[in-house]
Amino acid sequence: MKAIRMHGFGDPDVLSLDDVDVPRPGAGEVLLKVEAVAVTYGDIMKRSGAFGQEVQLPAGLGLEIAGTVAELGPEIAGLSVGSRVLAWVESGYAEYAVAPAAAVVPLPDGVDLRSAAVLPVKGVTAYQTLRRAGRLRPGESVLVHAAAGGVGSLAVQLARLLGAETVIGTASSPLKLDFVRALGAIAIDYTVGDWPEQVLKATGGRGVDLVLDSVGGGIARRSFHCLAPFGRLVTFGAAGGTPVAVDAVSLMLQNQSVTGYSLNVPSRPANTDIRDLLDHLGAGRLEATIDLTLPLVSAPDAHRTISQRRTLGSVLLLP
């Protein structure tokens, strides 16, 4: 079969399309025919060496996929060959991938495979940063940074579905700001110096109850200026290059809190959440924006496009 593998750490050119053996499912595992794999920022970080040089090379990429069950390993119940599913995997940039049965979720009729492919990582991250890490309550206000991205665009919609009264999304270009507005949020350009003041104005001077931050650095630091008393900031990335720096004294004085979040791949407590997401997707309440679809061989181009922040929503590779 064809699979994208990284043969080193560095720029997208370390990715190549290789001929490899089709993996075989072991006990408790499922072989999946990959129909669509969503490119995540975690893939880009892994390729660049951000997760450490101890990754054994050559290595696969791709965490979230949708496809069909091709073969069942021993001791599998509740799944059948030919079923449409989504799954968490370790090497999804391929024609076939193996997943533990516990990481495979059947798709309801009417749910599009390509839209479903963005839910295992991006969808669950958006949902859990709001509901579990952020403890969002109906009537509260939310600020979502990088709101035009794969996670951010889902988080804006989910915040509304979870009862947020005011949803504010930041982005960096007129096209992205228009996209954020179309999702139903107040759009603010975070490249202008007074964006925290704009957030305060949008909330009547009170500030937001919850900030979702995947950027870190100066954006995260300035987010505290527009965080309400007893407000919460959830940090789940550092796309800006540096993690959020926390001033404990300021947190105490403002009764604010910071919570870290990571989608822990080996122990995903996400099946209930993924079914909620599938319900919203199937009912048309949630839309997974797919900005770009590319063949598997174009994985380096997909990485470049995302790194250059030229996308709205998600990018898919189609094996």
DOFI-758362 format. One record per residue: residue number from 1; residue in three letters; x, y, z of N, C-alpha, C in turn. Coordinates in steps of 0.1 Angstrom, whole numbers, plus 5000, padded with zeros to 4 digits. Atoms other than C-alpha are relative to their C-alpha. Example, Ala and Ser with C-alpha at 12.3 -4.5 7.8 and 13.67 -1.06 7.14 Angstrom:
2
> 1	ALA	5009	4988	5000	5123	4955	5078	5009	5012	5000;
> 2	SER	4991	4989	5000	5137	4989	5071	4992	5011	5008;
% end
This chain:
319
> 1	MET	5008	4988	5000	5000	5000	5000	5009	5012	5000;
> 2	LYS	4993	4987	4999	5010	5037	4998	4998	5006	5013;
> 3	ALA	5000	4993	4987	5018	5056	5030	5010	5011	5000;
> 4	ILE	4990	4989	4997	5034	5089	5039	5007	4997	5012;
> 5	ARG	4992	5002	4988	5063	5085	5062	5010	5011	5000;
> 6	MET	4989	4991	4998	5088	5109	5077	5013	4993	5002;
> 7	HIS	4987	5007	5000	5124	5100	5072	5010	5009	5008;
> 8	GLY	4992	4991	4992	5138	5128	5094	4991	5010	5006;
> 9	PHE	5008	4989	4994	5128	5159	5113	5004	5013	4993;
> 10	GLY	4997	4988	5007	5125	5192	5097	4989	5005	4992;
> 11	ASP	5011	4994	5008	5106	5209	5069	4992	4989	4993;
> 12	PRO	5009	5010	5006	5078	5192	5049	5007	4990	4990;
> 13	ASP	4994	5009	5010	5103	5177	5024	5006	4987	5007;
> 14	VAL	4996	5013	4994	5112	5150	5050	4989	4989	4998;
> 15	LEU	5011	5009	5002	5078	5134	5041	5001	4994	4986;
> 16	SER	5000	5006	5013	5077	5109	5013	4989	4989	4999;
> 17	LEU	5010	5011	5003	5052	5085	4997	5007	4987	4998;
> 18	ASP	4993	5013	5001	5064	5050	5003	4991	4988	4997;
> 19	ASP	5008	5013	5001	5053	5015	4994	5004	4992	5013;
> 20	VAL	4998	5008	4988	5048	4995	5026	4990	4989	5001;
> 21	ASP	5009	5010	4999	5031	4964	5037	4987	5004	5007;
> 22	VAL	5013	4998	4993	4994	4965	5047	5001	4995	5014;
> 23	PRO	4998	5005	4986	4994	4963	5085	4989	4989	5003;
> 24	ARG	5009	5010	4996	4977	4933	5101	4994	5003	5014;
> 25	PRO	5005	4998	4987	4953	4937	5130	5002	4989	5010;
> 26	GLY	4999	5010	4990	4961	4919	5162	4988	4999	5009;
> 27	ALA	5011	5002	4991	4939	4909	5191	4995	5014	5004;
> 28	GLY	5006	4987	4995	4915	4938	5199	5002	5011	4990;
> 29	GLU	4997	4989	5010	4925	4957	5167	4991	4998	4988;
> 30	VAL	5008	4999	5012	4907	4967	5135	5009	5006	4989;
> 31	LEU	4994	4995	5012	4921	4972	5100	4990	5009	4993;
> 32	LEU	5009	4990	5006	4906	5003	5084	5005	5004	4986;
> 33	LYS	4997	4994	5013	4905	5014	5048	4998	5015	5001;
> 34	VAL	5001	4986	4997	4912	5051	5051	4994	5007	4987;
> 35	GLU	5006	4992	5011	4889	5073	5030	5004	5015	5001;
> 36	ALA	4996	4986	4998	4900	5106	5045	5007	5001	5013;
> 37	VAL	4992	4998	4988	4926	5117	5070	5002	5015	5002;
> 38	ALA	4998	4986	4997	4926	5152	5086	5014	5003	5005;
> 39	VAL	4987	4996	4996	4959	5170	5089	4998	5008	5013;
> 40	THR	5001	4993	4987	4964	5182	5125	5013	5008	5002;
> 41	TYR	4988	4993	4996	4988	5207	5140	5010	4991	5007;
> 42	GLY	4991	5010	4994	5002	5178	5160	5008	4993	4990;
> 43	ASP	4992	5006	5010	5013	5162	5128	5012	5009	4996;
> 44	ILE	4989	4990	5004	5033	5193	5119	5010	5001	5011;
> 45	MET	4991	5000	4989	5048	5194	5154	5009	4987	5000;
> 46	LYS	4993	5013	5000	5058	5157	5152	5011	5001	4989;
> 47	ARG	4991	4999	5011	5074	5163	5118	5012	5009	5003;
> 48	SER	4989	4990	4998	5094	5193	5130	5009	4996	5012;
> 49	GLY	4992	5005	4989	5108	5173	5160	4996	5006	5014;
> 50	ALA	5004	4994	4987	5088	5192	5187	4997	4990	5011;
> 51	PHE	5003	5010	4990	5079	5159	5204	5012	4992	5004;
> 52	GLY	4987	5007	4997	5115	5148	5207	5005	4992	4989;
> 53	GLN	4993	5007	5010	5140	5132	5186	5000	4985	5002;
> 54	GLU	5000	5014	4998	5134	5098	5201	4990	4992	4992;
> 55	VAL	5009	5006	5009	5106	5091	5176	5008	4991	4990;
> 56	GLN	4993	5009	5008	5117	5060	5157	4997	5002	4985;
> 57	LEU	5001	4997	5014	5123	5067	5120	5002	4988	4991;
> 58	PRO	5011	4991	5005	5108	5062	5095	4987	4999	5008;
> 59	ALA	5012	5001	4992	5076	5071	5112	4988	5005	4992;
> 60	GLY	5012	4996	5006	5040	5075	5101	4994	5013	5007;
> 61	LEU	5007	4989	4995	5017	5105	5107	4985	4998	4998;
> 62	GLY	5015	5000	5002	4980	5111	5109	4993	4994	5012;
> 63	LEU	5006	5004	4987	4959	5109	5141	4985	4998	4998;
> 64	GLU	5014	5001	5001	4923	5113	5129	4995	4996	4986;
> 65	ILE	5004	5005	5014	4906	5094	5100	4986	4996	5000;
> 66	ALA	5013	5006	5002	4873	5082	5086	5002	4990	4989;
> 67	GLY	4999	5010	5010	4869	5051	5065	4990	4989	5002;
> 68	THR	5008	5012	4999	4855	5016	5064	5008	4989	5006;
> 69	VAL	4993	5011	4994	4863	4985	5084	5004	4989	4989;
> 70	ALA	4996	5009	5010	4884	4962	5062	5002	4986	5005;
> 71	GLU	4997	5013	4994	4893	4934	5086	5000	5001	5015;
> 72	LEU	5001	5000	4986	4887	4925	5122	5010	4990	5006;
> 73	GLY	4991	5009	4993	4913	4911	5145	4993	4991	5010;
> 74	PRO	5006	5009	4990	4906	4884	5171	4993	5008	5011;
> 75	GLU	5006	4995	4988	4883	4892	5200	4993	5014	4998;
> 76	ILE	5007	4988	5003	4863	4920	5183	4985	4998	5000;
> 77	ALA	5015	5000	5001	4826	4926	5189	4995	5014	4998;
> 78	GLY	5006	4987	5001	4803	4953	5179	5004	5008	4987;
> 79	LEU	4996	4994	5013	4819	4961	5145	4999	4989	4989;
> 80	SER	5000	5009	5011	4816	4945	5111	5007	5005	4988;
> 81	VAL	4993	4996	5013	4835	4945	5078	4991	5008	4991;
> 82	GLY	5008	4991	5008	4823	4973	5056	4993	5012	5007;
> 83	SER	5006	4989	4992	4810	4995	5084	5008	5013	4998;
> 84	ARG	4994	4986	5001	4816	5033	5080	5004	5004	5015;
> 85	VAL	4996	4997	4987	4836	5045	5110	5010	5013	5000;
> 86	LEU	4989	4990	4998	4859	5073	5124	5009	4993	5010;
> 87	ALA	4991	5006	4991	4889	5065	5144	5012	5009	5004;
> 88	TRP	4987	4995	4996	4920	5076	5163	5010	4990	4996;
> 89	VAL	4990	5009	5004	4951	5061	5148	5014	5007	5002;
> 90	GLU	4986	4994	4999	4989	5067	5148	5006	5002	4987;
> 91	SER	4994	4999	5013	4997	5064	5111	4989	5000	4990;
> 92	GLY	5012	4999	5009	4966	5076	5092	5003	5005	4986;
> 93	TYR	4996	4996	5013	4985	5091	5062	5003	4988	4991;
> 94	ALA	4998	5012	5007	4980	5058	5044	4987	4994	4994;
> 95	GLU	5012	5007	5006	4956	5036	5024	4993	4992	5010;
> 96	TYR	5006	5008	4989	4951	5014	5054	5007	5004	5013;
> 97	ALA	4994	4997	4987	4956	5019	5091	4994	4991	5011;
> 98	VAL	5005	5008	4989	4952	4998	5123	4997	5009	5012;
> 99	ALA	5004	4992	4988	4933	5011	5153	4995	4990	5011;
> 100	PRO	5006	5008	4990	4924	4996	5187	4985	5001	4998;
> 101	ALA	5015	4999	5002	4887	4987	5186	4994	5010	5009;
> 102	ALA	5005	4989	4991	4881	5011	5215	5001	5014	4994;
> 103	ALA	4998	4987	5006	4893	5039	5193	4992	5002	4987;
> 104	VAL	5008	5000	5012	4868	5031	5165	4985	5003	5004;
> 105	VAL	5014	4996	4998	4833	5047	5164	4992	4999	4988;
> 106	PRO	5008	5001	5012	4806	5037	5139	4994	5013	4997;
> 107	LEU	5006	4988	5004	4792	5065	5119	4985	4998	4997;
> 108	PRO	5015	5001	5003	4754	5071	5118	4998	5003	4985;
> 109	ASP	5004	4997	5014	4737	5072	5084	4998	5015	4999;
> 110	GLY	5002	4986	5002	4737	5106	5069	5012	5009	5004;
> 111	VAL	4988	4992	4997	4771	5117	5083	5010	4998	4990;
> 112	ASP	4990	5000	5011	4796	5125	5056	5014	4995	5006;
> 113	LEU	4987	5005	4995	4829	5106	5059	5010	5011	5001;
> 114	ARG	4990	4989	5000	4850	5137	5051	4998	5009	5012;
> 115	SER	5002	4992	4989	4833	5158	5077	5003	4993	5013;
> 116	ALA	4997	5008	4988	4836	5130	5103	5015	4999	5003;
> 117	ALA	4986	5002	4998	4873	5128	5097	5007	5011	5009;
> 118	VAL	4994	4989	4992	4879	5161	5116	4996	4999	5015;
> 119	LEU	5005	5000	4986	4861	5150	5148	5009	4993	5010;
> 120	PRO	4993	5007	4989	4884	5125	5166	5010	5009	5007;
> 121	VAL	4990	4991	4994	4911	5152	5173	4995	5014	5001;
> 122	LYS	5005	4986	5000	4898	5186	5163	4987	5002	5007;
> 123	GLY	5013	4999	4994	4862	5180	5173	5000	4998	5015;
> 124	VAL	4999	5003	4986	4870	5164	5206	5008	5010	5008;
> 125	THR	4992	4990	4994	4896	5190	5214	4991	5012	5003;
> 126	ALA	5009	4989	4998	4871	5218	5208	4989	4998	5011;
> 127	TYR	5010	5003	4990	4844	5201	5228	5005	4999	5014;
> 128	GLN	4995	5002	4986	4865	5191	5258	5007	5013	5005;
> 129	THR	4995	4988	4994	4883	5224	5261	4989	5009	5005;
> 130	LEU	5011	4992	4996	4849	5241	5263	4993	4994	5012;
> 131	ARG	5009	5006	4990	4829	5216	5284	5007	4994	5012;
> 132	ARG	4994	5007	4989	4854	5197	5305	5011	5008	5006;
> 133	ALA	4989	4991	4994	4886	5218	5309	4994	5014	5003;
> 134	GLY	5005	4986	4998	4867	5251	5305	4988	5001	5009;
> 135	ARG	5012	5000	4992	4836	5241	5324	4990	5011	4996;
> 136	LEU	5009	4990	5005	4815	5264	5302	4985	4998	5005;
> 137	ARG	5013	5000	4995	4781	5273	5317	4991	5008	4991;
> 138	PRO	5009	4991	5008	4750	5286	5298	5000	5014	5005;
> 139	GLY	5001	4986	4997	4749	5323	5296	5014	5007	5001;
> 140	GLU	4986	4994	4999	4787	5328	5298	5005	5005	4987;
> 141	SER	4994	4995	5012	4810	5345	5273	5013	4993	4998;
> 142	VAL	4989	5008	5004	4838	5328	5254	5008	5008	4990;
> 143	LEU	4991	4994	5010	4869	5341	5236	5008	4988	4994;
> 144	VAL	4993	5011	5007	4883	5316	5210	5011	5006	4991;
> 145	HIS	4989	4995	5008	4917	5324	5196	5002	4990	4988;
> 146	ALA	4999	5008	5012	4926	5311	5161	4987	4994	4996;
> 147	ALA	5014	5005	5002	4889	5309	5155	4997	4995	4986;
> 148	ALA	5002	5004	5014	4892	5303	5117	5007	4987	4997;
> 149	GLY	4993	5013	5002	4913	5271	5122	4991	4989	5002;
> 150	GLY	5008	5013	4999	4902	5235	5124	4993	4999	5013;
> 151	VAL	5006	5000	4986	4897	5235	5162	4992	5012	5003;
> 152	GLY	5007	4988	4997	4887	5271	5165	4986	5001	4994;
> 153	SER	5013	4999	5007	4859	5270	5139	4990	4991	5006;
> 154	LEU	5009	5009	4994	4844	5240	5156	4996	5005	5014;
> 155	ALA	5002	4995	4986	4848	5256	5191	4990	5012	5000;
> 156	VAL	5010	4989	5001	4829	5287	5180	4986	4995	4999;
> 157	GLN	5014	5005	5002	4799	5267	5169	4996	4992	5013;
> 158	LEU	5004	5008	4988	4800	5243	5199	4998	5009	5012;
> 159	ALA	5003	4990	4988	4802	5273	5224	4986	5004	4999;
> 160	ARG	5015	4996	5002	4768	5284	5210	4991	4988	5004;
> 161	LEU	5009	5012	4997	4754	5249	5212	5000	4996	5015;
> 162	LEU	4999	5003	4986	4766	5246	5248	4994	5011	5008;
> 163	GLY	5008	4990	4993	4747	5278	5257	5007	5013	5003;
> 164	ALA	4993	4987	4998	4773	5306	5256	4991	5011	4994;
> 165	GLU	5008	4988	5005	4756	5340	5253	5008	5008	4990;
> 166	THR	4991	4992	5009	4786	5358	5237	5012	4992	4996;
> 167	VAL	4988	5007	5005	4812	5341	5215	5008	5010	4992;
> 168	ILE	4990	4991	5007	4842	5361	5203	5011	4992	4994;
> 169	GLY	4989	5007	5007	4867	5348	5178	5010	5009	4995;
> 170	THR	4989	4992	5006	4901	5362	5169	5005	4993	4987;
> 171	ALA	4994	5004	5012	4917	5359	5135	5009	5011	4994;
> 172	SER	4989	4991	5004	4943	5376	5114	4999	5006	4986;
> 173	SER	5001	4994	5013	4930	5386	5080	4985	5003	4997;
> 174	PRO	5014	4997	5003	4898	5401	5065	4992	4987	4996;
> 175	LEU	5007	5012	5004	4889	5367	5049	4997	4991	5012;
> 176	LYS	5002	5008	4989	4893	5349	5081	4990	5006	5010;
> 177	LEU	5009	4993	4991	4874	5375	5101	4986	4999	4994;
> 178	ASP	5013	5003	5006	4845	5372	5076	4995	4986	5003;
> 179	PHE	5003	5014	4997	4846	5335	5081	4995	4998	5014;
> 180	VAL	5004	5001	4986	4844	5338	5119	4986	5006	5002;
> 181	ARG	5014	4994	4999	4814	5361	5116	4990	4991	4994;
> 182	ALA	5009	5009	5006	4797	5337	5093	4997	4988	5010;
> 183	LEU	5002	5010	4991	4801	5311	5121	4991	5004	5012;
> 184	GLY	5009	4994	4990	4781	5334	5144	5007	5006	5012;
> 185	ALA	4993	4994	4989	4808	5350	5165	5003	5014	4997;
> 186	ILE	4994	4987	5001	4820	5385	5171	5015	4998	4996;
> 187	ALA	4987	5002	5005	4852	5387	5150	5009	5012	5004;
> 188	ILE	4990	4990	4996	4883	5406	5163	5014	4996	4994;
> 189	ASP	4987	5002	5006	4916	5410	5145	5011	5001	5011;
> 190	TYR	4991	5000	4989	4943	5400	5170	5014	5005	4996;
> 191	THR	4987	4994	5004	4971	5416	5149	5000	5015	5003;
> 192	VAL	5000	4986	4996	4959	5451	5160	5002	5001	5015;
> 193	GLY	4996	4999	4987	4972	5464	5192	4989	5001	5011;
> 194	ASP	5011	4998	4989	4939	5472	5210	4990	4988	5000;
> 195	TRP	5010	5010	5001	4923	5438	5205	4994	4996	5014;
> 196	PRO	5006	5003	4987	4919	5432	5243	4990	5010	5004;
> 197	GLU	5010	4990	4997	4901	5465	5246	4987	4997	4992;
> 198	GLN	5012	5003	5008	4878	5454	5218	4992	4989	5006;
> 199	VAL	5007	5011	4993	4870	5422	5237	4992	5006	5012;
> 200	LEU	5007	4994	4989	4862	5443	5268	4988	5007	4996;
> 201	LYS	5012	4993	5005	4839	5465	5248	4989	4991	4996;
> 202	ALA	5010	5010	5005	4821	5435	5233	4993	4993	5012;
> 203	THR	5006	5006	4988	4814	5423	5269	4996	5010	5010;
> 204	GLY	5005	4990	4991	4803	5456	5283	5010	5004	5011;
> 205	GLY	4989	4996	4991	4837	5461	5301	5003	4989	5010;
> 206	ARG	4999	5010	4990	4833	5429	5322	5012	4990	4996;
> 207	GLY	4991	5010	5004	4856	5406	5302	4993	4987	4997;
> 208	VAL	5006	5013	5003	4850	5370	5291	5002	4990	5011;
> 209	ASP	4999	5010	4989	4844	5341	5314	5010	4989	4996;
> 210	LEU	4992	5011	5004	4864	5316	5293	5008	5004	4988;
> 211	VAL	4991	4998	5012	4894	5319	5269	5005	4986	4996;
> 212	LEU	4993	5012	5005	4905	5290	5247	5012	5005	4992;
> 213	ASP	4988	4995	5005	4941	5296	5238	5009	4988	4994;
> 214	SER	4990	5009	5007	4962	5275	5213	5012	5007	4995;
> 215	VAL	4989	4992	5006	4986	5303	5205	5012	5002	5010;
> 216	GLY	4990	4998	4990	5005	5310	5237	5007	5014	4998;
> 217	GLY	4992	4988	5002	5031	5338	5240	4993	5012	5004;
> 218	GLY	5006	4987	4997	5020	5374	5239	4985	5000	4999;
> 219	ILE	5015	5001	5001	4984	5365	5228	4994	4995	5013;
> 220	ALA	5005	5005	4987	4979	5344	5259	5002	5010	5011;
> 221	ARG	4997	4991	4989	4995	5369	5282	4990	5012	5000;
> 222	ARG	5009	4989	5001	4973	5397	5269	4985	4996	5002;
> 223	SER	5014	5005	4997	4942	5375	5272	4996	5002	5014;
> 224	PHE	5004	4998	4986	4943	5380	5309	4995	5014	5002;
> 225	HIS	5005	4986	4999	4936	5417	5304	4985	5001	4997;
> 226	CYS	5014	5000	5004	4902	5408	5290	4992	4987	5006;
> 227	LEU	5006	5012	4993	4894	5378	5313	4993	5005	5013;
> 228	ALA	5008	4995	4989	4866	5385	5338	5005	4994	5013;
> 229	PRO	4998	5006	4987	4870	5379	5376	4994	4986	5000;
> 230	PHE	5004	5014	4999	4867	5342	5383	5000	4994	4986;
> 231	GLY	4999	5005	5013	4874	5337	5346	5010	4989	4999;
> 232	ARG	4991	5012	5002	4892	5306	5332	5006	5001	4986;
> 233	LEU	4993	5001	5013	4918	5303	5305	5005	4986	4998;
> 234	VAL	4995	5014	5003	4924	5269	5289	5011	5001	4989;
> 235	THR	4989	5000	5010	4958	5265	5272	5002	4986	4995;
> 236	PHE	4998	5013	5006	4962	5237	5247	5009	5000	4988;
> 237	GLY	4991	5000	5011	4989	5247	5224	5009	5013	5001;
> 238	ALA	4991	4989	5000	5017	5271	5216	5004	5003	4986;
> 239	ALA	4997	4997	5014	5014	5279	5179	5009	5012	4998;
> 240	GLY	4992	4988	5001	5030	5312	5185	5015	4998	5004;
> 241	GLY	4986	5003	4998	5062	5295	5196	5004	4998	5015;
> 242	THR	4997	5002	4986	5061	5298	5234	4987	4998	5008;
> 243	PRO	5012	5002	4992	5037	5285	5260	4996	5012	5008;
> 244	VAL	5005	4989	4991	5015	5308	5282	5009	5001	5012;
> 245	ALA	4993	4997	4987	5035	5324	5311	4989	5005	5010;
> 246	VAL	5010	4997	4990	5014	5326	5343	5006	5008	5011;
> 247	ASP	4996	4992	4988	5017	5353	5369	4990	4996	5011;
> 248	ALA	5008	5005	4990	5004	5336	5400	4993	5011	5009;
> 249	VAL	5006	4989	4991	4999	5368	5420	4988	5007	4993;
> 250	SER	5011	4994	5008	4978	5383	5392	4987	4991	5000;
> 251	LEU	5011	5009	5000	4957	5352	5391	4992	5001	5013;
> 252	MET	5007	5000	4987	4950	5354	5428	4993	5013	5002;
> 253	LEU	5006	4987	4999	4942	5391	5427	4987	5001	4992;
> 254	GLN	5012	4999	5009	4916	5386	5399	4991	4987	5002;
> 255	ASN	5007	5012	4999	4904	5352	5411	4998	4992	4987;
> 256	GLN	5000	5007	5013	4913	5337	5377	5007	4987	5001;
> 257	SER	4993	5013	5000	4925	5303	5368	5004	4996	4986;
> 258	VAL	4995	5005	5012	4945	5285	5341	5000	4985	5000;
> 259	THR	5001	5014	5001	4939	5250	5330	5007	4995	4987;
> 260	GLY	4994	5006	5012	4960	5229	5307	4992	4989	4994;
> 261	TYR	5008	5011	5006	4945	5205	5282	5008	4994	4989;
> 262	SER	4995	5007	5011	4958	5178	5259	4992	4988	4998;
> 263	LEU	5007	5012	5003	4940	5151	5241	5010	4988	5001;
> 264	ASN	4990	5011	4997	4958	5121	5256	4997	4988	4991;
> 265	VAL	5003	5010	5011	4960	5097	5227	4999	4986	5006;
> 266	PRO	5002	5014	4995	4965	5064	5247	4988	4998	5008;
> 267	SER	5011	5002	4991	4936	5070	5271	4989	5010	4997;
> 268	ARG	5010	4990	5004	4910	5089	5252	4986	4998	5007;
> 269	PRO	5013	5001	4994	4879	5094	5274	4990	5007	4992;
> 270	ALA	5007	4990	5009	4861	5107	5244	4988	4994	4993;
> 271	ASN	5011	5006	5008	4835	5082	5231	4986	5007	5002;
> 272	THR	5012	4993	4998	4806	5100	5248	5000	5013	4993;
> 273	ASP	4999	4987	5006	4818	5133	5235	4999	4999	4985;
> 274	ILE	5001	5001	5014	4823	5120	5200	4986	4997	4995;
> 275	ARG	5013	5003	5004	4788	5107	5199	4991	5013	5001;
> 276	ASP	5007	4987	4999	4775	5141	5210	5003	5008	4987;
> 277	LEU	4996	4993	5012	4795	5156	5181	4994	4995	4988;
> 278	LEU	5007	5007	5012	4781	5131	5156	4986	5004	5000;
> 279	ASP	5014	4996	4999	4746	5140	5168	4998	5014	4994;
> 280	HIS	5001	4986	5005	4752	5177	5161	5003	5000	4985;
> 281	LEU	4996	5000	5014	4769	5170	5128	4989	4994	4991;
> 282	GLY	5011	5006	5008	4741	5147	5116	4988	5008	4999;
> 283	ALA	5012	4992	5000	4714	5171	5126	5002	5014	4993;
> 284	GLY	4997	4987	5007	4731	5200	5108	5002	5012	5009;
> 285	ARG	4997	4989	4991	4738	5220	5139	5014	5004	5001;
> 286	LEU	4986	4998	5000	4775	5216	5135	5005	4998	4986;
> 287	GLU	4994	5002	5013	4795	5221	5103	5015	4999	5001;
> 288	ALA	4985	5001	5000	4830	5209	5097	5005	5006	4986;
> 289	THR	4996	4993	5012	4845	5233	5072	5013	4993	4994;
> 290	ILE	4988	5006	5006	4869	5215	5048	5005	5010	4989;
> 291	ASP	4995	4989	5009	4890	5242	5031	5007	4994	4988;
> 292	LEU	4991	5005	5011	4913	5219	5010	5000	4985	5001;
> 293	THR	4998	5014	5001	4914	5183	4999	5011	4997	4990;
> 294	LEU	4988	5002	5008	4946	5169	4985	5002	4985	5000;
> 295	PRO	4996	5014	5000	4959	5135	4974	5011	4997	5010;
> 296	LEU	4990	5003	4990	4981	5116	4998	5014	5005	4997;
> 297	VAL	4987	4996	5004	5012	5124	4978	5003	5015	5003;
> 298	SER	4999	4986	4998	5006	5161	4985	5000	5004	5015;
> 299	ALA	4999	4997	4985	5010	5158	5023	5010	5011	5003;
> 300	PRO	4991	4988	4997	5041	5182	5022	4993	5013	4997;
> 301	ASP	5007	4988	5003	5019	5208	5005	4990	5003	5011;
> 302	ALA	5010	4998	4990	4992	5203	5031	5007	5006	5013;
> 303	HIS	4992	4995	4988	5018	5209	5059	5004	5015	4998;
> 304	ARG	4996	4987	5003	5031	5240	5042	4988	5010	5001;
> 305	THR	5012	4991	5000	4996	5255	5037	4996	5003	5014;
> 306	ILE	5004	4998	4986	4987	5250	5074	5010	5008	5007;
> 307	SER	4990	4992	4993	5020	5263	5086	5000	5015	4997;
> 308	GLN	5000	4987	5004	5016	5294	5066	4986	5007	5003;
> 309	ARG	5013	4995	4995	4981	5299	5081	4991	5006	4989;
> 310	ARG	5008	4996	5012	4964	5301	5047	4987	4992	4999;
> 311	THR	5011	5008	5002	4935	5278	5055	4988	5005	5009;
> 312	LEU	5012	4998	4992	4899	5282	5068	4995	4986	5004;
> 313	GLY	5005	5013	4997	4888	5252	5088	5011	4989	4999;
> 314	SER	4991	5012	5001	4905	5218	5080	5005	4997	4986;
> 315	VAL	4994	5005	5012	4927	5202	5054	4999	4985	5001;
> 316	LEU	5001	5014	5001	4921	5166	5043	5010	4994	4990;
> 317	LEU	4993	5008	5010	4943	5141	5026	4991	4988	4996;
> 318	LEU	5008	5011	5005	4925	5115	5004	5008	4989	4994;
> 319	PRO	4991	5011	5005	4944	5082	5000	4994	4995	4987;
% end
